[in-house]
């Protein structure tokens, strides 16, 4: 049995890499944000706006820790999930955590085209977005760095990540 939790900042490739990795390994793929949307029957942004951040983080924790995971799965978490409550400890105790690390500039480049769908970014210009990412990374890095495996997100392939996970486990 193997559960792999992908963590990192929005735009680092958790969902995209997670799908590829799951397909390659023959594992199930779970996107935590999609599971939250199924539970609430609403988009994350709408839930966040209507109920506030702490209500969202509580729901996120419950979804993460109470989900009925298949034996072998890849889980893409939300960017803030490792930073609240005991989520990082729980993920480390229940699977292999992988931090997909990227620079603020690389993240901003990836997030630019889809920022209209991200409430925290939609009104920011490039310089503001980089500053926002730098600030959030400074807050979150201590949690992210507690992952069992840290990988560089630029040019990361499912093959390379699969090999690292199998060696690590």
PECORLIN-V130074 format. One record per pair of residues at least 4 apart in sequence whose ideal C-beta (glycine too) atoms are under 8 Angstrom apart, sorted by sequence separation. I is the first residue (numbers start at 0). J is the second residue. D is the distance in Angstrom with one decimal. If there is no record, write none. Layout:
I;J;D
I;J;D
//
This chain:
7;11;3.8
12;16;4.5
13;17;5.7
14;18;6.5
15;19;6.7
16;20;5.8
17;21;6.1
18;22;6.4
19;23;6.3
20;24;6.1
21;25;7.9
29;33;7.9
30;34;6.8
31;35;6.5
32;36;6.5
33;37;6.5
34;38;6.5
35;39;6.2
36;40;7.5
41;45;4.7
42;46;7.0
43;47;6.0
44;48;6.3
45;49;6.1
46;50;5.8
47;51;7.4
50;54;3.8
51;55;7.0
52;56;6.1
53;57;6.3
54;58;6.5
55;59;6.1
56;60;6.4
57;61;6.5
58;62;6.2
59;63;6.2
60;64;6.0
61;65;5.4
62;66;5.9
68;72;5.4
76;80;4.0
79;83;6.5
82;86;7.5
85;89;5.4
86;90;6.3
87;91;6.3
88;92;6.2
89;93;6.0
90;94;6.1
101;105;4.6
102;106;6.9
103;107;6.1
104;108;6.6
105;109;6.6
106;110;6.0
107;111;6.3
110;114;5.6
113;117;6.7
117;121;6.2
123;127;3.9
124;128;6.9
125;129;6.5
126;130;6.4
127;131;6.2
128;132;6.3
129;133;6.3
130;134;6.4
131;135;6.3
132;136;6.0
133;137;6.4
134;138;6.8
135;139;6.0
136;140;5.5
139;143;5.6
140;144;5.8
141;145;7.3
151;155;6.6
155;159;6.2
156;160;6.9
157;161;5.9
158;162;6.6
159;163;6.5
160;164;6.2
161;165;6.3
162;166;6.4
163;167;6.1
164;168;6.1
7;12;7.7
21;26;4.5
29;34;6.4
36;41;6.7
41;46;5.1
47;52;6.5
50;55;6.2
76;81;6.7
81;86;5.5
82;87;7.5
91;96;5.5
101;106;5.1
116;121;7.8
123;128;4.3
144;149;6.8
150;155;5.9
155;160;6.0
7;13;5.9
20;26;7.5
21;27;6.4
22;28;7.6
36;42;6.1
68;74;7.4
80;86;5.4
81;87;4.4
90;96;5.0
114;120;4.1
115;121;5.3
143;149;7.9
6;13;7.1
21;28;3.7
36;43;6.2
39;46;5.3
110;117;6.9
114;121;5.4
5;13;4.3
35;43;6.2
41;49;7.8
46;54;7.9
47;55;4.9
101;109;7.8
120;128;5.9
123;131;6.0
46;55;5.9
81;90;6.9
87;96;7.3
114;123;7.1
150;159;7.9
18;28;5.3
36;46;7.9
110;120;6.0
150;160;6.3
5;16;6.5
17;28;5.5
32;43;5.4
35;46;7.3
120;131;7.1
5;17;5.2
43;55;7.5
46;58;7.4
119;131;7.2
17;30;7.1
63;76;6.9
150;163;6.4
76;90;7.5
111;125;7.1
114;128;7.1
81;96;7.7
148;163;6.1
14;30;5.4
148;164;6.9
3;20;7.3
63;80;6.2
111;128;7.3
59;77;6.2
107;125;6.5
110;128;6.8
39;58;7.2
148;167;5.2
38;58;7.3
59;79;7.7
60;80;7.9
74;94;7.5
147;167;6.3
59;80;5.6
107;128;4.9
64;86;7.6
107;129;4.8
110;132;7.8
3;26;7.8
35;58;6.2
56;79;7.2
60;83;6.4
63;86;5.9
35;59;6.3
38;62;6.3
59;83;7.1
60;84;4.9
1;26;7.4
64;89;5.6
104;129;6.3
107;132;5.8
60;86;5.9
63;89;7.1
103;129;5.2
106;132;5.2
35;62;5.2
56;83;4.5
59;86;7.8
63;90;7.5
31;59;7.1
34;62;5.4
56;84;7.3
103;132;4.2
103;133;4.7
31;62;6.2
31;63;6.1
34;66;6.4
103;136;6.2
43;77;7.7
31;66;7.9
29;66;7.1
29;68;7.0
27;69;4.3
35;77;8.0
26;69;7.7
29;72;5.6
31;74;6.2
32;75;7.6
100;143;7.3
27;71;6.8
28;72;7.0
29;73;7.3
30;74;7.9
31;75;6.4
26;71;4.4
27;72;4.3
28;73;5.3
29;74;4.7
30;75;4.8
31;76;4.9
32;77;5.3
98;143;4.6
25;71;7.6
26;72;5.3
27;73;7.5
29;75;7.2
31;77;5.8
98;144;6.8
24;71;7.2
26;73;5.4
28;75;7.5
105;152;7.2
98;146;3.8
105;153;5.9
24;73;7.4
31;80;6.5
96;145;7.5
97;146;5.9
100;149;5.7
96;146;4.1
97;147;7.3
98;148;7.2
100;150;6.7
101;151;7.5
21;72;7.2
96;147;5.0
97;148;4.7
98;149;4.7
99;150;5.9
100;151;5.9
101;152;4.0
21;73;4.2
95;147;5.3
96;148;7.0
97;149;7.7
98;150;7.1
100;152;6.0
101;153;6.4
20;73;5.1
95;148;6.6
97;150;6.2
99;152;4.4
91;145;6.8
18;73;8.0
87;142;5.2
91;146;7.8
17;73;4.6
82;138;7.2
91;147;6.4
99;155;6.7
17;74;7.2
78;135;8.0
82;139;5.2
17;75;4.1
81;139;7.4
87;145;5.4
16;75;8.0
79;139;7.1
82;142;4.5
14;75;4.5
78;139;7.5
81;142;4.4
13;75;4.0
81;143;6.3
13;76;6.7
97;160;7.2
81;145;7.6
13;78;8.0
81;146;7.9
2;68;5.8
97;163;7.9
11;78;7.9
97;164;6.9
5;73;6.7
9;77;8.0
1;70;7.8
2;71;7.6
3;72;7.4
5;74;6.7
9;78;4.3
95;164;6.1
0;70;4.5
1;71;5.2
2;72;5.6
3;73;4.9
4;74;4.9
5;75;5.1
6;76;5.4
8;78;5.1
48;118;7.2
0;71;6.4
1;72;7.9
3;74;6.8
5;76;6.6
7;78;6.8
47;118;7.1
2;74;6.5
4;76;5.9
6;78;8.0
44;116;7.8
95;167;6.2
44;117;7.8
95;168;5.8
6;80;7.0
44;118;4.9
6;81;4.9
6;87;8.0
16;99;6.6
6;90;7.4
4;90;4.4
13;99;6.2
12;99;5.7
11;99;4.3
11;100;7.4
4;94;5.3
6;96;5.9
11;101;4.9
2;93;6.1
3;94;5.9
4;95;7.1
6;97;6.9
7;98;5.5
10;101;7.6
2;94;3.2
3;95;4.9
4;96;4.8
5;97;5.3
6;98;5.3
7;99;4.0
1;94;7.2
2;95;7.1
3;96;7.9
4;97;7.1
6;99;7.3
7;100;6.6
8;101;6.9
1;95;7.0
3;97;6.2
5;99;6.2
7;101;7.2
11;106;6.5
10;106;4.8
9;106;7.6
12;109;7.8
8;106;5.6
11;109;7.7
10;109;4.2
10;110;4.2
9;110;6.6
10;113;7.9
9;117;6.8
8;132;6.8
8;135;6.9
8;136;6.1
8;139;7.0
23;157;4.8
8;143;7.9
22;157;7.6
23;158;7.2
6;142;8.0
7;143;6.3
6;143;5.9
20;157;4.8
24;161;6.1
19;157;3.9
23;161;5.6
16;155;6.4
6;146;6.0
12;152;5.6
20;160;5.7
11;152;4.8
16;157;6.6
20;161;6.1
12;155;6.8
16;160;6.5
20;164;7.8
7;152;6.9
3;164;6.0
1;164;8.0
1;168;6.1
//
